[in-house]
């Protein structure tokens, strides 16, 4: 089980929550009820509720007012690299009524990433966690500082007075872990406003693992959060130039670009690919050879098109739900910060921007990606 002890910082969403908060107010007591029980009923009725819209926020004069609904952005594979810089940028750019949930597979890596961002954004603690050890790769201490230096640290606390930066241990290969994240988001927020699918299998992985993490894991997460998506939601699939369709046969390109491609049809295509790859015959059928990374990233692009179409049918154009995929460029330091610009741009597209189901690149890292032929 990949959850952590409640005392860890990245399970702060559960820290100190009294048991009374789990209960709903009771019905009014009959006149004959003992006074002690009446007091319990009153206490239960006054207990703060779990979600942000029912919590108390402090006004400038110290009075208590109802907190607005707390929005939430979720970033997978965010304990290092592009994902970590995406979280940094979202903390800087999003307003206080937006929490940001950083996820990663290893508990220690999630905890280290949270400590890194708290040091950088809020000068909490001492040290240089962001540029130490395996979690940081080869990047220098100066690298990755753009967002909080250029755009400010962003509000540390939401209107309810709680930290906006959250962490969650997520293993995209585990259906149990994916379900646990879905349960947490339902319980804590009851909504999802931004989802960045950035998590990926290690470079040493083969076709089975690449598809299990990069595609099927994120697909399972989408189905967990789909009922929680709100009007104005943004979903970003972090792809790669390796997933460009020029590496696929004309027949496969036609299938992947079919406007009526369904999730089930894509699944059948990918299962066929895995069967061929297990025998080393995928190249004969027009698929890219190699580790499966290119196929997984192509699946990200196809999935963005499918989800964009299906969510447009569900919400309508006025619902303003956008799903896009992008190539952020090299994922290794010192390029991660530049690649994060592309992802953040798509995750924060303004209301009324109708571009959805598209593939974006920003090869010059201008911060203004453009639509490209996939």
PATOR-956922 format. One record per residue: residue in one letter; x, y, z of N, C-alpha, C in turn. Coordinates in steps of 0.2 Angstrom, whole numbers, plus 2048, in hexadecimal, padded with zeros to 3 digits. Layout:
AXYZXYZXYZ;...
***
This chain:
X8047FA800800800800804806800;X80380B7FB8088107FA8068177FD;X80181780280081D80680581D80C;X80682380F80B82481480882681A;X80C82582080A82782680782E826;X80282F82B7FE83582B80383B82D;X80883983080D83E83381184182D;X81183E82881684182281384781F;X81784C81D81485281B80F851815;X81184C81080D84C80A80684880B;X8058468127FE8448137FB849818;X7FD84F8177FA85581B7F385681A;X7F08538157E98548147E5850819;X7E884C81D7E58488227E784A829;X7EC84E8297EF84F8307EA853834;X7E985183A7E685583F7DE85583E;X7DC85183A7D58518387D184E83E;X7CD8518427C984E8477C4849844;X7C38448487BE83F8467B7842845;X7B58478497AF84B8487AE84D841;X7B384F83D7B38518377B084C832;X7B08468337AE84182F7A6840830;X7A384383479C842835798848833;X79284783178E84C82E78A84E835;X78785483478385783A77D85283B;X77B85184277684D84376F851843;X76A84D84376385084376285484A;X75E85984A75C85C85175A857856;X75C85885C75B853862754854864;X75084F86774A85086A74B854871;X74585787374685B87974885687F;X74785087F74984C885750849885;X75484B87F75B84887F75F84C884;X76384888876884A88D76C85088B;X76D85588F77185B88D77885988A;X77B85488D78285388B782850883;X77D84C88177C84A87B77A850876;X77685587977585B87577B85F873;X78085F87878686387778A85F871;X78A85887178E85586C78B856865;X78485686578185785F78385E85C;X78386386078586A85E78C86A85C;X79086785F79786785D798863856;X79485E85579585B84F79285F849;X78D86384B78A86784678E86D844;X79386F84979787484779E872844;X79F86C8447A68698427A786B83B;X7AD86D8397AE86F8327AE86982D;X7AB86A8277AB8658237B186481F;X7B285F81B7B885D8187BA861812;X7B686380E7B88668087B886E809;X7BC8718047BE8788057B887C805;X7B287B8017AC87F8017A9880807;X7AA87B80C7A687B8127AB87D818;X7B187F8177B688081C7B588881E;X7B888A8237B88918257BF894823;X7BE89A8207C489E81E7C48A4822;X7CA8A68247CB8AC8287CB8B3823;X7C68B78257C68BE8227CC8C2825;X7CD8C88227D28CC8247D08CF82B;X7CA8CF82D7C88D28347C88CC839;X7CA8C68377CB8C083B7C48BC83C;X7BF8BF8387B98BB8397B98B5834;X7B48B08357B48AA8317AF8AB82C;X7B18A98267AC8A98207AD8A381C;X7A88A18187A889B8157AD89B80F;X7B189680F7B789680A7B4894803;X7B78977FE7B48957F77B688E7F6;X7B388A7F17B58847EF7BD8847ED;X7C187F7F07C887F7EF7C987B7E8;X7CC87E7E37CE87A7DD7D48767DE;X7D68727D97DB86D7DA7DE86C7D4;X7E586C7D37E98697CE7ED8637D0;X7ED85E7CC7F18587CD7F68577C8;X7FC8567CA8028547C680584E7C7;X8058497C28088437C48108437C2;X81483E7C581B83E7C381E8457C5;X81C8487CB81E84F7CC82484F7D1;X82784A7D382C84A7D883384D7D6;X83484D7CF83A84F7CC8388527C5;X83E8547C283D8567BB83885B7B9;X83585A7B383085E7B082A85F7B5;X8288597B88228597BD82385E7C3;X82985D7C682B8627CB82A8697C9;X82D86B7C382D8727C18268747BF;X82286F7BD81B8717BC8178737C2;X81886F7C78158707CE8188777D0;X81E8797D082187F7D281D8857CE;X81C8847C78198897C381288A7C5;X80E8847C68078857C88068887CF;X80B8877D480B88B7DA80C8927D9;X8108947D581189B7D380B89E7D0;X80889B7CB80489E7C67FC89D7C9;X7FB8987CC7F38977CE7F289B7D4;X7EB89D7D57E98A17DB7E989D7E1;X7E78A07E67E789D7ED7E28977ED;X7DD8987E97D78937EA7D988D7E6;X7DF88C7E47E18867E07E78827E4;X7E587C7E77EA8787E97EE8747E4;X7F48727E57F886E7E07FA8687E3;X7F88627E17FA85C7E38008597DF;X8058587E280B8557DF80B84D7E1;X80C8497DB80C8427DC81283F7DA;X81483A7DD81A8367DB81A82F7DD;X81E82A7DB81D8237DC8208217E3;X8268257E58298237EB8288287F1;X8268257F682482A7FC82A82E7FE;X83082C7FE8368307FF8378367FA;X8368347F48378397EE83183E7EF;X82B83D7F18268417F18278467F7;X8298437FD82B84880283184C801;X83684A7FD83C84E7FC8398547F7;X8358527F28338577ED82F85D7F1;X82B85B7F68278607FA82B8647FD;X83186180083686580483986A800;X83B8687FA83E86C7F583A8727F3;X8348717F18308767EF82E87B7F5;X82E8787FB82C87D801833881802;X83887E80183F88280283F8887FD;X83D8867F683E88B7F18398907F1;X83288E7F282D8937F282C8977F8;X82D8937FE82B897804831897809;X83789680783D89680B83C892812;X83888D81183788881783D884819;X84088481E84688082084C88281D;X85187E81E85888081B85A87A816;X85F87C81286287780E860878807;X8628738028618747FB85E86D7F9;X85986B7FB8568657F98558647F2;X85386A7EE8528697E78588677E3;X85E8687E68648677E18688627E5;X86585D7E98698587EC8668517EA;X86B84C7E98698457E98658437E2;X86383D7E286083A7DC85A83E7DA;X8568417DF8508447DD85184A7D9;X85784D7D98588537D585C8527CF;X85E84C7CE86284B7C886984F7C8;X86A8527C28718557C187085D7C1;X86A85F7C38698677C286C86A7C8;X86E8717C68718757CB86C8787D0;X86F87B7D586A87E7DA8678847D7;X86A8877D286788D7CF86188B7CB;X8618857C885C8837C38568817C6;X8508837C284A8817C58478877C9;X84A88C7C98488927CE8438977CA;X8428967C383F89B7BF83889D7C2;X8348997C382D89A7C582C89F7CB;X82F89D7D082E8A07D68328A77D7;X8388A77D383B8AD7D28388B27CD;X8368B07C88338B47C382C8B67C4;X8288B17C78218B27C881E8B27CF;X8238B27D38218B27DB8208AB7DD;X8208AA7E481F8A37E78188A17E6;X8138A67E580C8A47E680A8A37ED;X8038A37EE8018A37F580389C7F8;X80589C7FE806896801800892804;X7FB8968067F58938097EF895805;X7EA8908057E48918027DF895807;X7D98978047D589C8087D389880F;X7D48928107D288E8167D888E81A;X7DE8918187E489181D7E888B81C;X7E78878177EB8818177F0881811;X7F587D8127FA87D80C7F787B806;X7F987F8017F787E7FA7FB8787F7;X8018777F98058717F680486B7FA;X8018667F680085F7F980485A7F6;X8058547F980884F7F68048487F6;X8058447F280283D7F28068387EE;X8078327F180B82D7EF8068297EA;X8088297E38048267DE8098227DA;X80781B7D980A8177D58058157CF;X8078187C98028177C48018107C1;X80580C7C38058047C18008017C6;X7FE8047CC7FA8017D17F38047D0;X7EE7FF7CF7E78027CF7E58047D5;X7E78017DB7E58037E17E880A7E3;X7EE80B7E17F18127E27ED8177DE;X7EB8167D87E781B7D47E181C7D7;X7DD8167DA7D78177DD7D881B7E4;X7DD81A7E77DE81E7ED7DF8267EC;X7E28277E77E382F7E57DC8317E3;X7D882D7DF7D182F7DD7CD8307E4;X7CD82C7E87C982C7EF7CB8337F3;X7D28347F37D483A7F67D28407F3;X7D28417EC7CF8477E97C88477EA;X7C48427EA7BD8427EB7BB8457F2;X7BF8427F77BE8447FE7C084B800;X7C684D7FD7C98537FF7C68597FB;X7C58587F57C385D7F17BC85D7ED;X7BA8567EB7B48557E87B48587E1;X7BA8597DE7BB85C7D77C285B7D5;X7C485C7CF7CA85D7CC7CA8627C6;X7CF8677C67CE86C7C27D486C7BD;X7DA8697BF7E08697BA7E38627BC;X7E485E7B67E78587B77ED8587B2;X7F38577B47F98577B07FC84F7B0;X7FB84C7AB7FE8457AA8058457A8;X80A8457AD8118467AB81583F7AD;X81283B7B18168357B48188317AE;X81E82E7AF8208297A98248247AC;X82581E7A98298197AB83081B7AA;X8358177AD83C8197AC83E8177A5;X84481A7A384681979D84881279B;X84A80F7A084C8087A084680379E;X84080579F83A80179E8397FF797;X8357F97978337F679082C7F878E;X8297F67898237F878681D7F778B;X81D7F178F8187F07948187F5799;X81D7F779C81E7FB7A181C80379F;X81F80479981E80B79781680C796;X81380779380C808792808808798;X80A80479D8068037A38068097A7;X80C80D7A780D8137AB80A8197A7;X80E81A7A180D82079D80682179A;X80381B7997FC81B7967F681979A;X7F781279C7F180F79F7F08127A6;X7F68137AA7F58167B07F281D7B0;X7F48217AC7F08287AB7E98277A9;X7E88227A57E18217A27DC81F7A8;X7DF81A7AD7DC8187B37DA81E7B7;X7DF8237B87DF8297BC7D982D7B9;X7D982E7B37D48327AF7CD8307B1;X7CC8297B17C58277B37C48287BA;X7C98287BE7C78297C57C58307C6;X7C88357C37C783C7C47C183F7BF;X7C083B7BA7BB83E7B57B48417B8;X7B183D7BD7AB8407C07AC8467C4;X7B38487C57B484D7CA7B68537C5;X7B78537BF7B98587BA7B485E7BA;X7B68647BB7B286A7BB7B286D7B4;X7AD8717B37AD8767AD7B387A7AE;X7B787B7A87BD87F7A87C387A7AA;X7C28747AB7C886F7AC7CD86F7A7;X7D386E7A87D986D7A47DC8667A5;X7DD8627A07E185C7A07E785D79B;X7ED85B79D7F385C7997F6855799;X7F78527937FB84C79380284E790;X80784C79580E84E79381184878E;X81284A78881484578381B846782;X81D84577B824845779824845772;X82984876F82A84876882B841765;X82D83C76A82E835768827832766;X82283576981B833767818836761;X81C83A75D81983C757818837752;X81283874E81083274A814831744;X81983574281D83373C82182D73D;X82182A74382582474582081E744;X81A81F74281581974281381873A;X81181373980F811732809815730;X80881772980281B7277FB81872A;X7FB81172A7F580E72C7F3810734;X7F980F7387F881073F7F7818740;X7FA81C73C7F982373D7F182573C;X7EF8227377E78237357E382173B;X7E581B73E7E18197447E181D74A;X7E782074B7E88247517E582B750;X7E582D74A7E28347487DA833747;X7D782E7477D082D7467CC83174B;X7C88367487C483A74D7BF836751;X7BE83074F7B982C7537BC826757;X7C38277577C782275B7C4822762;X7C381C7657C081B76C7C6818770;X7C48197777C981677B7CA80F77B;X7C480B7797C58047787C9802772;X7C880676D7CB8047677D3806768;X7D580B76B7DC80C76C7DF807771;X7DB8057767DD7FF77A7DF7F9776;X7DA7F77717DB7F176D7E27F2769;X7E37F87667E97F97627EF7F8767;X7EF7FB76D7F57FB7717F67F3774;X7F17F07757F27E97777F57E5771;X7F37E676B7F67E37657FD7E5765;X7FF7EB7668067ED76680A7E976B;X8077E977180B7E577680C7DE775;X8077DB7728087D477080D7D376A;X80E7D87668137D876181A7D9764;X81A7DE7688207E076B8237DA770;X81F7D67738217D17778257CC772;X8247CC76C8277C776782C7CB763;X82D7D17648327D57608307D7759;X8297D77588277D77518237DE750;X8237E275581F7E97548217ED74E;X8277ED74C82A7F07468267EE740;X8257E773F8227E473981B7E7738;X8187E973E8117EB73D8107F373D;X8167F673C8167FE73B816802742;X8187FE74781980274E82080374E;X82280975282980A75482C804757;X8328037568367FE75A838801760;X83B7FD76583E80076B83A7FF771;X83B80377683980277D83180377E;X82E80677982780777A82580E77C;X82A81277E82981978082581D77A;X82781C77482482076F81D81E76E;X81B81876F81481576E810818774;X81381877A81081B78080E82277F;X81382677C81282D77B80D82E776;X80D82A77180882B76B80182976E;X8018257737FA8237767F882977A;X7FD82D77D7FB8337817F783877C;X7FA8397767F783D7717F083B76F;X7EF83576E7E983276C7E4833771;X7E68317777E183277D7DF83977E;X7E483E77D7E184577E7DC846779;X7DC8447737D784576E7D1842770;X7D183C7727CB8387747C883C77A;X7CB83D77F7C98417857C6848783;X7C984B77F7C785277D7C085177A;X7C084D7757B984C7727B484A776;X7B584577B7B084277F7AE847784;X7B384B7877B185078C7AD856789;X7AF8577837AB85D77F7A485B77F;X7A385477D79C85277C798852783;X79C85178979985178F798858792;X79C85C79179C86379479986878F;X79A86778979886C78479E871783;X79E87577E7A387A77D7A387F783;X79D88078579D88578A7A0883791;X7A187C7927A48797987AB87B798;X7AE87C7927B587F7927BA87A795;X7B98737947BE86E7967C386D791;X7C986D7927CE86D78D7D386778E;X7D58637897D985D78A7DE85E784;X7E585E7867EA85F7817F085B783;X7F485A77E7FA85677F80085B77C;X80685977F80C85E77D81285A77D;X81785D77981E85B77A82286077D;X82485F78482786478782F865786;X83286178283986178083C85C785;X84385D785847858789845858791;X84585279484285279B8488527A0;X84E85279D8548527A28568597A3;X85985A7A985C8607AB8618627A6;X8628687A485F86E7A78598717A3;X85586C7A085086E79B84986E79E;X84886B7A48428697A783E8707A8;X8418757AB83D87B7AC83A87E7A6;X83E87E7A083B88079A83687C797;X83687579883187179682A87279A;X82B8747A08268757A582187B7A2;X82488079F82088579C81B883798;X81C87E79381787C78F811879792;X81387479780E87179B80987679F;X80D87B7A28098807A68058847A2;X80788679C80388A7987FD886796;X7FD8807947F787C7937F287B799;X7F587A79E7F18797A57EE87F7A7;X7F08857A47ED88B7A77EA88F7A1;X7E888B79B7E588F7967DF893798;X7DE8997967D989D7997D289B796;X7CD89D79A7C689B7987C589E791;X7C189A78D7BF89C7867C489A781;X7CA8977837CF89477E7CC88D77C;X7CA88D7767C68877747CB881772;X7D28827727D687D76F7D6877774;X7D48717717D486B7757D5865770;X7D88607737DA85A76E7E085B76A;X7E486076C7E98627677F086076A;X7F58607667FC85F768800865767;X80486776D80786D76D80F86C76E;X81387076B81A87076C81C87776E;X82287877082587F77182D87D771;X82F87C76B83687A76A83B88076C;X83988676C83D88B76E83C88D776;X83888A77983688B780834892781;X83089577D82E89C77E82889D783;X82589778682089878A819899787;X81989978081389A77C813894777;X81188E77981288877480D88976F;X80E88676980A88676480887F762;X80287F75E7FF87975C803876756;X80586F75780986C75180686674F;X80886474980585E74680885874A;X80385474D80584E75180884974C;
***
